[in-house]
Amino acid sequence: MISKSQVMHSTRVLFATVVGLLMAAPLFYMILNSLMTTSQTADLTPQIIPNSVHFSNYSEAVSGLTQVIYGRSFLNSVIFTFFVVLFQWMLCISGGLVIAKMRFRSRTVITVMLGVSLFIPILTTLIPTFVVTLKLGLINSYPGVILPIVAQTGFGTLLFRQYIAQMPEELFDAARVDGANWWTMLRRLVVPLAKPATGAYVAISVLTAWNMYLWPLVAASSPNLEMLTQTLASLNNLTFGTTHPQNIVYAAIVIVTLPMIIVFLCVQPYFIRGLTGSGVE
């Protein structure tokens, strides 16, 4: 006889599967369209399953991307994403330790301010950020594109703060007895134990930085600093669309999205543990 707990478990699994398929539907649709012929994607009646598979679309997409990338777009996105995630992680994990374990008067106020910053629309801070960057002479430079995004540490700091707060206080007391200062505890205690939280942070931040479009567009008008998202936006212009139809555009988007899918799959176990686990396993 099937128990109530087994029914509930099966229901949860079914619900999660359905929701997962619905969320992944746009990705599947994009991949299927990238394998179709031009006539299928141009049909007035949307088609889901291709009549025949055309992997040659990807070779043509690579050729089309090469024409509009200017040779640096992919590299710029890699540099931007790497340094944004690295510097943000350094600030967030150290800030999370400060808020979670140090005792000082304005700790609650700082935590509230970080939480409030998550609700401020990006467009509200776009012009002030641009003015400050311009006054510092950083427009059209890597620091000008990277540093303002690095400063957006609200989510990451709160994520690490929540994770570090669950670490037993006895661990830090023992470290103090051994003569460790806060820097030593961060490097030798917090960083190793916070790997799940780091995985969750990396999974979210890499996707966010890789897909960022507005700030790089505003802060860097030079073609040498063009990001891959700006290159993809040019796929919709008339010149590219005339020589490369919609199925080729879909294939190009799949190529650009693939690195992020690989990164997410690699850090997925840490992502789940970071959002559901505790500070010590």
C-alpha positions, -999 to 999 in steps of 0.1 A, spaced: 0 0 0 13 34 -9 19 56 22 9 92 24 46 103 26 53 85 -7 23 103 -24 35 136 -11 71 129 -23 58 119 -58 36 150 -59 65 173 -51 88 156 -77 61 159 -103 55 195 -95 92 203 -96 95 185 -129 67 204 -145 79 237 -132 115 229 -144 103 220 -179 82 252 -181 112 273 -171 135 254 -196 110 257 -224 125 289 -239 159 272 -240 146 241 -257 127 262 -282 158 282 -290 179 250 -295 152 234 -317 149 266 -338 186 267 -343 184 233 -360 156 242 -384 157 254 -419 151 290 -428 116 283 -442 105 266 -409 116 295 -387 100 320 -412 67 301 -412 37 321 -400 26 290 -380 52 285 -352 68 250 -355 84 233 -325 100 201 -339 123 205 -369 116 184 -400 153 177 -403 183 186 -382 208 211 -397 240 213 -376 255 234 -404 236 264 -390 262 265 -362 291 268 -386 273 297 -404 265 313 -370 302 312 -360 311 328 -393 285 355 -388 296 362 -352 332 365 -364 321 393 -387 305 414 -360 326 406 -330 356 428 -340 379 402 -326 375 413 -289 339 409 -279 342 375 -264 374 383 -246 360 415 -232 330 396 -217 353 370 -202 375 397 -186 345 416 -174 328 386 -159 360 372 -143 370 404 -125 335 414 -115 329 380 -99 364 378 -83 364 413 -67 327 411 -57 334 378 -40 363 392 -20 342 421 -8 311 400 -1 327 372 19 347 396 40 317 419 45 295 389 54 320 379 80 321 414 95 283 416 97 278 381 109 304 377 136 318 411 146 299 430 173 296 468 167 268 493 171 257 500 135 257 464 123 219 462 120 218 495 102 243 483 76 224 451 71 191 470 65 208 493 41 222 464 21 188 449 20 172 481 8 198 485 -19 184 454 -36 151 472 -42 166 503 -59 160 501 -97 192 501 -117 180 530 -139 178 552 -108 215 549 -101 227 548 -138 232 585 -143 249 592 -109 272 562 -115 280 575 -150 288 610 -137 311 596 -109 329 574 -134 332 603 -159 347 626 -132 372 599 -123 383 597 -159 374 560 -162 350 561 -191 360 538 -220 383 517 -198 382 483 -181 382 498 -146 353 521 -156 332 492 -168 342 468 -140 345 488 -107 309 503 -106 295 467 -109 319 454 -83 305 480 -59 270 463 -61 276 439 -33 242 439 -15 230 405 -25 263 387 -21 271 402 13 237 392 27 241 357 12 275 352 29 263 369 60 234 344 64 257 315 57 285 326 81 260 334 108 251 297 110 287 287 117 292 277 154 307 305 175 329 278 191 349 276 159 358 313 161 365 311 198 389 282 192 407 302 164 411 332 188 426 309 214 451 298 188 460 334 182 442 339 149 431 374 139 401 382 117 421 380 85 434 345 94 400 333 103 386 346 70 413 329 50 417 296 69 382 291 84 355 310 66 366 306 30 369 268 32 337 263 50 318 287 28 324 268 -4 287 260 -9 278 297 -4 306 306 -28 291 282 -54 257 297 -50 272 332 -54 293 323 -85 263 306 -102 242 338 -99 269 364 -104 285 348 -134 252 346 -152 244 382 -142 277 396 -153 278 377 -185 244 389 -195 249 425 -185 241 449 -213 231 484 -201 261 495 -180 288 483 -205 268 500 -233 268 533 -213 303 532 -199 322 520 -230 314 534 -264 347 522 -279 344 491 -302 375 477 -284 355 474 -252 323 460 -268 308 431 -248 293 400 -262 257 411 -253 262 442 -275 274 420 -303 243 398 -300 221 429 -301 236 437 -335 223 403 -348 189 419 -351 200 447 -374 190 446 -411 225 439 -424 230 408 -404 194 397 -406 195 399 -444 225 376 -448 218 354 -418 182 343 -412 165 337 -379 176 301 -375 213 312 -378 206 339 -352 192 312 -328 223 291 -334 245 321 -325 226 327 -293 230 290 -284 268 293 -289 270 324 -267 248 308 -240 266 275 -239 295 287 -217 271 299 -190 252 266 -191 284 247 -185 294 270 -156 260 266 -140 261 228 -143 295 227 -127 285 248 -97 250 234 -94 257 211 -64 273 240 -45 244 263 -55 219 240 -39 239 234 -8 246 271 -5 210 280 -5 198 252 17 227 241 39 242 254 71 276 267 78 291 233 89 283 199 73 
